[in-house]
Amino acid sequence: DGGITQSPKYLFRKEGQNVTLSCEQNLNHDAMYWYRQDPGQGLRLIYYSQIVNDFQKGDIAEGYSVSREKKESFPLTVTSAQKNPTAFYLCASSTRAGRVGFGELFFGEGSRLTVL
Amino acid sequence: AQSVTQLDSQVPVFEEAPVELRCNYSSSVSVYLFWYVQYPNQGLQLLLKYLSGSTLVKGINGFEAEFNKSQTSFHLRKPSVHISDTAEYFCAVTGNNDMRFGAGTRLTVKP
């Protein structure tokens, strides 16, 4: 079935460790996104990518890094520089502006990261 | 960059009453506007979107929204709500693929 797969679903990390969250899509979408969801703050954009080998910072990129080496994959690394990493992370994908279906984001089930 | 403000964090309403969830946006360029819904323990689902054309947009589950450029608003409405509409609703905006969401409005429908 087509969709977005995020892994792991739950992750625990010690302070000072980097962790990488996986996001894979088989929808043939060009654009991919990473959001952080905290209670009362909605979804905040971390990074987004419109095409392979290109990505842009969102509103809260500090302490995070991404890569887009393949169209299907957009992994997010939470580095030790992120001061408050405990959160729920959502990956999404969509078609690009000007194409049929633009604007409808398809979301993964999310990854919940807890720093111990 | 574009941004949206959802004016109400929580909206309680009785079943079969009308409801309006408010959303204002800011942008220096033309924008595309969206409403998403998140039911408990589920992902986000697109309710409706405004890309161009008619300013009144109809979506799924009887919801509609009106784009008002002069007031920079995109309020979501439903004439008669059901218990099953209880969920969190997010307004979102994009100029060109940088989709940004509001803080969300929790709609609680009471019997």
Boltz contact constraints between the chains, C-beta under 6 A:
constraints:
  - contact:
      token1: [A, 31]
      token2: [B, 97]
      max_distance: 6.0
  - contact:
      token1: [A, 41]
      token2: [B, 103]
      max_distance: 6.0
  - contact:
      token1: [A, 42]
      token2: [B, 101]
      max_distance: 6.0
  - contact:
      token1: [A, 42]
      token2: [B, 102]
      max_distance: 6.0
  - contact:
      token1: [A, 42]
      token2: [B, 103]
      max_distance: 6.0
  - contact:
      token1: [A, 42]
      token2: [B, 104]
      max_distance: 6.0
  - contact:
      token1: [A, 43]
      token2: [B, 101]
      max_distance: 6.0
  - contact:
      token1: [A, 45]
      token2: [B, 100]
      max_distance: 6.0
  - contact:
      token1: [A, 48]
      token2: [B, 98]
      max_distance: 6.0
  - contact:
      token1: [A, 50]
      token2: [B, 97]
      max_distance: 6.0
  - contact:
      token1: [A, 97]
      token2: [B, 96]
      max_distance: 6.0
  - contact:
      token1: [A, 97]
      token2: [B, 97]
      max_distance: 6.0
  - contact:
      token1: [A, 103]
      token2: [B, 32]
      max_distance: 6.0
  - contact:
      token1: [A, 103]
      token2: [B, 34]
      max_distance: 6.0
  - contact:
      token1: [A, 103]
      token2: [B, 49]
      max_distance: 6.0
  - contact:
      token1: [A, 104]
      token2: [B, 46]
      max_distance: 6.0
  - contact:
      token1: [A, 107]
      token2: [B, 43]
      max_distance: 6.0
  - contact:
      token1: [A, 107]
      token2: [B, 44]
      max_distance: 6.0
